[in-house]
Amino acid sequence: MIKFICYPKCTTCQKAQKWLDENHIEYAFRDIKLDKPTLEELTNWHKKSGLLLKKFFNTSGLLYKSLDLKNKLPTMTEDEMLKLLANDGMLVKRPLLVGDDFVLVGFKEAEWSASLSK
């Protein structure tokens, strides 16, 4: 089953969940703040996504800004970045949609539609 990982108070996550429901797509719901992704999960999702690891960071979040990650990320190793993401779910860009053969980061309706219609 597809995993829908989000922060329920996030308006983008709410739009994504509404889209999933309207398109009758079954999913397992997970609150990223209450059940943060593990280092192992993040490592696997990063590999499966094909994205640069920096795309997994919630760059508009308060924590990202308070830690000055805009300036720190370029000098960090992938291991350091993954450990940081695993430390606090609020650093992770959301929503995440995780299937058997794909990981989508952030909500882009066309991208989600294309991945789910395969």
ABEGO torsion letter per residue (X at the ends): XBBBBBBAABAAAAAAAAAAAAAGBBBBBBBAAABBBBAAAAAAAAAAAGBBAAAABBAABAAAAAAGAAAAAAABBAAAAAAAAAABAAABBOBBBBBAABBBBEBBAAAAAAAAAX
